[in-house]
Amino acid sequence: MARPIVLYDQTNTRNIRTRSVINPTYKKAVVPPTTAPAAPPSTPKSLQPYEKFLVLDVEATCHRGTSFDFPNEIIEFPVSLLQWKDRTENCHASQLEVVGEFRSFVRPTWKPTLSQFCKDLTGITQEQVDIAPTFPEVLARFHKFLVKHGLVDEQTGERRVRFCWCSDGPFDVRDFVVKQCFISNIPIPHWLRGDILDVRLAVNYWLGVQALQRPESGPRDFPRRRSLNIPSQLEVLGLPVFEGRQHCGIDDTRNLAKIVTELARRGVCLLPNTAIEPYRRWQWMGKRGQILEEYCNPQVFR
């Protein structure tokens, strides 16, 4: 029986032995094939300590030339909820399914007018955000979604089941959510804290494991980390091409959910692999939600 692929869990999950397979001293890298080998017909179920997964891919205000240091405001908050179809009593599973979706546009409050660059990139219109709720209102609506699906307690907001956030890279939670909570002058909810599963990193690890398992491979064949966007992740996993519009939050989220589902089918143990600092600060942050515009890129406001 093939051994399941185990990523690493920074939450120190009990009874799970994990190890890193990356050696940063490798000087040569083998580029993974554009099309990954097909998964075995009967992939064994892997130990899966998390019961449900919240796949998130937000869209935020942006201007041409700005970086992740900019005080972006979230303008679309979409989530796909995944849960196991075949999880056993001893927590082994391989089949995920989408059991719920949440989507809301968000009205920015610091700079409420979207740039033309942002509208062209995301497809979001000024009219859509003008009539949308603010971020605290969206979180309140999403809390009801979590309660409805049995993820958190209605009164305390504490987790009722073990679930994991998933995103394409660390940016959605590490940057956009942390910034937005500061701008909105609200604490990050308990259910939005904790480490996340960076799906982009997980796919890259899986590619590396496949390279090491080839008969002719050696330790130096582990590929260096590549930044694979969602269409590239679909391609290397042999999945159908991206469906929908790229940089549309709900379409990105749905395609990302397909990638998480496929990783599980191929025997990957889905665990958090990226730490998030909820109290991270940027230079433009003042006190209690205040944005110091002198520390923002002045070019974008001219």
N, C-alpha and C positions, 0 to 999 in steps of 0.2 A: 504493500500500500504506500502511495506517495505521502511524503511528509508535508503537512501544511506549512505555508509561508507565514512566518510570524514577524510582524513589525515590532516596534518597541512601544512600551506603555510608560509614560512619565508619571502616571498616577500610582505606580507600584502595585498593580493588580495582584492579588494573592493567588498563589498556586499557578502562576503563569511564568514560565521561564523564557526570557527573551534575550536576544543578543543582537548587536550591531554587526552588519556585514560590510561596512564601509571601512576601508583603510585609506586615510587621507594622504599617505605617502606615495600612493601609486602615481607613477609619472606618465604611463601610457593608458589609453582608454580604447575600448572597442565600441564603435558606434552600434547600437542595437539595430536589428533589421527593421525596415519600415513596417512590415507586417509580422506580428508576433505569432509564434506557433500556437496552433489550436489547443485548447485545454483538453485534458483526457476526457473520454466519454462519460466516465463515472468518477467525477472528482469527489474525494472523501470530504466529509463534513469536518470543519475545523472548530476548535474551541472558540466560542464567541461570547465573551463576558458581557457585552453590551446588548441590551434588548431592542433598542430602537435607535435610529439615526436621523438627525435633522440636517438636511443638505441646504446650505445657504449660499447665495451668490447675489450680493447687493449691487446696486448701481448708485453712483454718487456724483455730486456736482464736480465739474472739472473744467479746466481751461487749457488750451494748447500750451505746452511747455512747462506745466506744473508737475511736481513730483509728489511722492507720498508724504512729503513734509507739509503739504498744503492743507488747510482746514476744510477738507471736503465734507459736505453734508449729504446724508443718505437721501435718495429720491425714489428708490424702489426697494422693497423688502420682501423677497420671495423665499419660500421654504417648501421643500418636499420632505414628507415624513415617510421613512422606510421602516419596516419591521419584518421579522423572520416569518417565513411560512412553515419551516420545518425544524425549528429549534427544539432539541430534545431536553429531557429533564437534567441531563448532565451538561447542558449549555453548548452542544455541538449543532452546527447549522451550516447551510451553504446557499439557501435560497431566500432572497429579499424581494419584497414587493412594496410599491407605493400605496399607502393607505390614507394619505391626506395631503392637501396642498393649501398653502396660505400665500396670498399676494396682496400687497397694498402699495400704492404710490405714497410718497411722503412729501409734505410741503416744507421746503427749506425756509429758515427764518432769518439767518444771518445775511445771506445774499439770495433773496428769493427769485431773482431773474436768472434763468439758465443761459449759459453761453451758447452761441451757435455751434461751437465745437462739441459741447455736451449733448445737444439735441441731435446732431448728426451721428454721434457715436452710439448713443443709447436708443435712439428712436423715441424718446420720451418728449412729450410736448409741454409747452408752458401751461396750457390749459389743464393738462392732467395733474400737474403738481399744484396749481393754484387752488383747485377744489379738493385736494387731498388732505387728510388729517396730518397733524404734526407728529414728530417721532414719538413723544410720550404717549400720544393717543394710539398710535400704531402698536406700540408695545402692549398697551392695555388690551387691545383687540387680540393680539397674538397670544397673550396670557390665557384668554378664554379658549383659544384653539388648543393650547397645551392641556388645559383642564379637560376639555371635551374628549381628548384622546388619551386621558389618563396618565399624562407625563408628570404633572406637578399638582400639588395640593392647592385648592382654590383659595384658601384663606392665607396660608403662609408662603406659598410660592416654592416650597421645598420640593425636591424631586421625589416622585413616587416610584419611578423605575429608573434603571440605569440606562441613560441615553448619551449619545456622543454627537457633537457638532461636526460637520464635514464641510470643507470649502476648498476651492481651487486655489491653492497657495494659502499663506497665513493672513493675507491682506484684509479679508472681509471683517474678521473679528479683531485682529491685532491693530489694524489701522482705522477702518471706517466705523465700526461699532464703538470702539473706545473714544474716538474723536467726537462722534455724534452724542454720546452720553455726556461728555464734557460740555459741548456746545448747548445741549438742551438742559444742562445743569441738573442732571438726575444721576443716581447711582446705577451702575450696571446691575441688572437683576441677577439674583442667585442662579437662575437657570441659564444665564448666558455666560457664566464664568467657567473656568476650568480649561484644560488643554483641549486641543481640537485635532481631528484627523485631516491633515493636509493631503488631499487626494493626489495632487500633482507629485508630491514626494513619494507617496505610496506606490504610484504607478512606476516611478523611476526605480524604486527598490525592487519591485517585481521584475522589471526588465533586467536588473543586475543579477537577480537570483537565476533567471532563465539563462543568462550568459554563463554563469558559473556551473550550471548543470550540464552544459554541452560537454561531450566526452573529450574534445580537444582543448577545452578551456583550462586556464590556470588562475591563480589568485589575481594576477595582473589584468585579467580580462574584465574585471568589474568596471562598468562604464562610469565616468564621472557624471555628476548630477547635471541633467539638462533641464531647461525650462520648457516643458511641454504644455502648450495651451490645450484647451478642451478638445478641439478637432484633432490635434495630434495624439492625445491620449486615446480617443476613440479609434484612431487608425492603428496604433501599435497593439491595441487589444483585439483588433479584427472586428470591431463593431461597425454598424452602419454609420454613414457620415452624419455630421451635425444636423439636427432637425431644428428649424426655426431661424431666428436672427441672432447672430453673435452680438454680445453686449446688451441683449434684452435679458433682464435679470431672470425672469421666469423660464425662458428658453435655456439659458445657461444652467440654471438649477436642474431642469429636467434631464438635460444631457449628462450633467455631472452625476445625477442619481443613477443613470444607466451604467456609468463607469464604476461606481461603488458596488452596484449589484453584480457586475461582471467580476470584479476583484474577489468578492465573496464566493462566487461560483467557481473560481479558479483556486480556491483553498486558502486565500489570504485571510489571516486573523485581523479583523478590523479594530485597531487600537489607536488612541491618541498618539501623535508623533510630533506635535508642535506646541510649545509652551506659549501662553498668552499672558501678558502683564496688564491687568486691568487698570493699574495706576500709572501707566506710561504717560509721559508728558512731552510736549513739543515746545519749541521756543516761543511760538505765538500764543501759548496758553497763559492767560492772566489769572484772575481770581474768579471763582464761582461762575464759570461759563464765559468769562470775558475773553474776547479775541483781540490780541494786540496786532493791529493791521500793519504796523511798521515792520513787523517781522515776517509778513507775507510777501510774496513776490509782487512788487508794485506794477509790473508790466501788465498783469491781467486785468487791472482796474482802469487802465488808460483808455 
